[in-house]
């Protein structure tokens, strides 16, 4: 990729990955709210996931070639993997919708996906603040990411309760349970990224 031909701007790559993730989650929310043309929505999300995979592979290659890096190599590696994991889980949730041939959404899935979108947007803002070395804002965004992760955890628990209380078809329960788990796991990865960012702030602030 041309981006790496002269100078490696890791911050720019992280911003692009975070922006792609927010975009993918925006598409997922739209999918859950409309629940039509599922394959088309999923295809768009997959294209963003593939783009982030390219960024991830290239960052890893450049870490072996770049003598001076703006942050510790371990932090750059962890941040790259964390951002990639969030996107992978959003794509996994979208992919399951196509595989499972579900006919309608649930209000719990819509609520969880909206909270996840807000969380992804906070991750994007935190990455931008890191690039600007605005460490106070990084910490503020990380606190909000942690709060949202707790909210999604509660939403996940409530969604499971509703699922088992109101759905008689065990196969349908299994399908939605897996999708809820992907959304909850994505929020966990957002919290992991926040923890990495807070560790970076402690080193450089």
C-alpha positions in Angstrom: 0.0 0.0 0.0 1.3 3.5 -0.9 0.7 4.6 2.6 3.8 2.8 3.8 6.2 3.6 0.9 8.0 6.4 2.7 7.0 7.2 6.3 4.9 4.9 8.4 2.2 6.9 10.2 0.9 4.4 12.7 -1.5 7.0 14.2 -3.1 7.5 10.8 -3.5 3.7 10.3 -5.2 3.4 13.7 -7.6 6.3 12.9 -8.5 4.6 9.6 -9.1 1.3 11.4 -11.2 2.9 14.1 -13.2 4.9 11.5 -13.8 1.7 9.5 -15.0 0.0 12.7 -17.5 2.8 13.5 -18.7 2.7 9.9 -19.2 -1.0 10.1 -21.1 -0.7 13.3 -23.3 2.1 11.8 -24.2 -0.4 9.0 -24.9 -3.1 11.5 -27.3 -0.8 13.4 -29.1 0.0 10.1 -29.3 -3.7 9.3 -30.8 -4.5 12.7 -33.3 -1.6 12.5 -34.5 -2.3 8.9 -33.8 -6.1 8.6 -34.0 -6.1 4.8 -31.4 -6.9 2.2 -29.4 -8.5 4.9 -26.9 -10.0 2.5 -26.2 -6.6 1.0 -25.6 -5.0 4.4 -23.3 -7.9 5.4 -21.3 -7.6 2.2 -20.5 -3.9 2.9 -19.5 -4.8 6.5 -17.3 -7.6 5.2 -15.5 -5.2 2.8 -14.7 -2.9 5.7 -13.4 -5.9 7.7 -11.2 -6.9 4.8 -9.8 -3.4 4.6 -8.9 -3.5 8.3 -7.3 -6.9 7.8 -5.0 -5.3 5.2 -4.1 -2.5 7.6 -3.4 -5.1 10.3 -1.1 -7.2 8.2 0.8 -4.1 6.9 1.3 -2.7 10.4 2.7 -6.0 11.5 5.1 -6.0 8.6 6.2 -2.4 9.2 6.8 -3.1 12.9 9.6 -5.4 11.8 11.1 -2.8 9.4 10.7 0.5 11.3 13.6 1.3 13.5 12.0 4.2 15.4 8.3 3.9 16.4 6.2 6.6 18.1 5.1 4.1 20.8 6.5 0.9 22.2 6.3 -1.9 19.7 4.3 -4.0 22.2 1.7 -1.2 22.5 1.5 -0.8 18.7 1.0 -4.5 18.3 -1.6 -4.7 21.0 -3.5 -1.7 19.7 -3.6 -3.1 16.2 -4.8 -6.5 17.3 -7.5 -4.9 19.6 -8.9 -2.8 16.8 -8.9 -5.7 14.4 -10.7 -7.9 16.9 -13.6 -5.4 17.3 -14.1 -5.3 13.6 -13.9 -9.1 13.3 -16.7 -9.5 15.9 -19.0 -7.0 14.2 -18.5 -8.9 11.0 -19.1 -12.2 12.7 -22.4 -11.0 14.0 -23.4 -9.8 10.6 -22.3 -13.0 9.0 -24.4 -15.1 11.4 -27.4 -13.1 10.3 -26.9 -14.3 6.8 -26.1 -17.9 7.8 -29.0 -18.2 10.2 -31.6 -16.8 7.7 -33.3 -14.9 10.5 -36.6 -13.2 9.5 -36.8 -10.3 12.0 -34.7 -8.4 14.5 -35.2 -8.0 18.2 -35.4 -4.9 20.3 -32.6 -6.2 22.4 -30.3 -6.7 19.4 -31.1 -3.1 18.2 -30.3 -1.7 21.7 -27.1 -3.6 22.1 -25.9 -2.6 18.6 -26.6 1.0 19.2 -24.7 1.0 22.4 -21.8 -0.8 20.6 -21.8 1.9 18.0 -21.5 4.6 20.6 -18.6 2.6 22.1 -16.9 2.3 18.8 -17.2 6.0 18.2 -15.6 6.6 21.6 -12.7 4.4 20.6 -12.3 6.4 17.4 -12.3 9.7 19.4 -9.7 8.2 21.9 -7.4 7.2 19.0 -7.7 10.7 17.5 -6.9 12.2 20.9 -3.9 10.0 21.3 -2.6 11.2 17.9 -2.9 14.7 19.1 -1.3 13.8 22.4 -4.3 15.1 24.2 -3.9 12.5 27.0 -6.6 14.0 29.3 -9.2 13.4 26.6 -7.9 9.9 25.9 -8.6 9.1 29.6 -12.1 10.7 29.4 -13.0 8.6 26.4 -11.6 5.5 28.0 -13.8 6.0 31.1 -16.8 6.3 28.9 -15.8 3.2 27.0 -15.7 1.3 30.3 -19.1 2.6 31.3 -20.6 1.6 28.0 -19.1 -1.8 28.2 -20.8 -2.3 31.6 -24.0 -1.1 30.1 -23.7 -3.6 27.2 -22.9 -6.4 29.7 -26.2 -5.6 31.5 -28.0 -5.5 28.2 -26.6 -8.9 27.2 -27.8 -10.4 30.5 -31.2 -8.9 30.1 -31.4 -10.0 26.4 -30.6 -13.6 27.4 -33.3 -13.5 30.0 -35.9 -12.2 27.6 -34.8 -14.8 25.0 -35.2 -17.7 27.3 -38.5 -16.4 28.7 -40.2 -15.5 25.5 -38.9 -17.7 22.7 -40.1 -21.3 22.5 -38.0 -22.5 19.6 -34.6 -23.8 21.0 -32.9 -23.3 17.6 -33.9 -19.7 17.4 -32.6 -19.2 21.0 -29.3 -20.7 20.0 -29.1 -18.4 16.9 -29.8 -15.1 18.8 -27.7 -16.1 21.7 -24.7 -16.4 19.4 -25.3 -13.0 17.9 -25.7 -11.4 21.3 -22.5 -13.0 22.4 -20.6 -11.5 19.4 -21.9 -8.0 20.2 -21.0 -8.4 23.9 -17.6 -9.7 23.0 -17.0 -6.7 20.6 -17.7 -4.4 23.6 -15.2 -6.4 25.6 -12.6 -5.8 22.9 -13.4 -2.1 23.0 -12.6 -2.1 26.7 -9.4 -4.0 26.0 -8.4 -1.2 23.6 -9.3 1.4 26.2 -7.0 -0.4 28.7 -4.2 -0.3 26.2 -4.7 3.4 25.6 -4.7 4.1 29.3 -1.5 2.2 29.7 0.1 4.3 26.9 -1.1 7.5 28.6 0.6 6.4 31.8 3.9 5.9 30.0 3.9 9.2 28.0 1.7 11.7 29.8 
